[in-house]
Amino acid sequence: VQPLIEILENDNLATVKVAAISLGEIGDVRAVKPLIKTFEDENLGLIKVAAKAIVKIKENDIGDEKENIIKFLESNDPGMVRMGASMLKGILEE
């Protein structure tokens, strides 16, 4: 898991996205905070991938909000995507 977490800081966007997807599939909670850090990136595709990975990892902690967050993340509106990521981050920080 640690090597994949380190890849999240790579300059190659495609590589970072693959690492985020892989971390979501593995499901290790150590990846959550590093994935949240990717929300600061300009690329909405990366934010979507990272947030969906977090949803997979923390599904039980998100509860009823999961469906709403996924709807926001799947939007084509950049503001909606960022709002979904922000909602996810807020839920996890409670």
Secondary structure by P-SEA (a helix, b strand, c coil): caaaaaacccccaaaaaaaaaaaaaaccccaaaaaaaacccccaaaaaaaaaaaaaaaccccccaaaaaaaaaacccaaaaaaaaaaaaaaaac
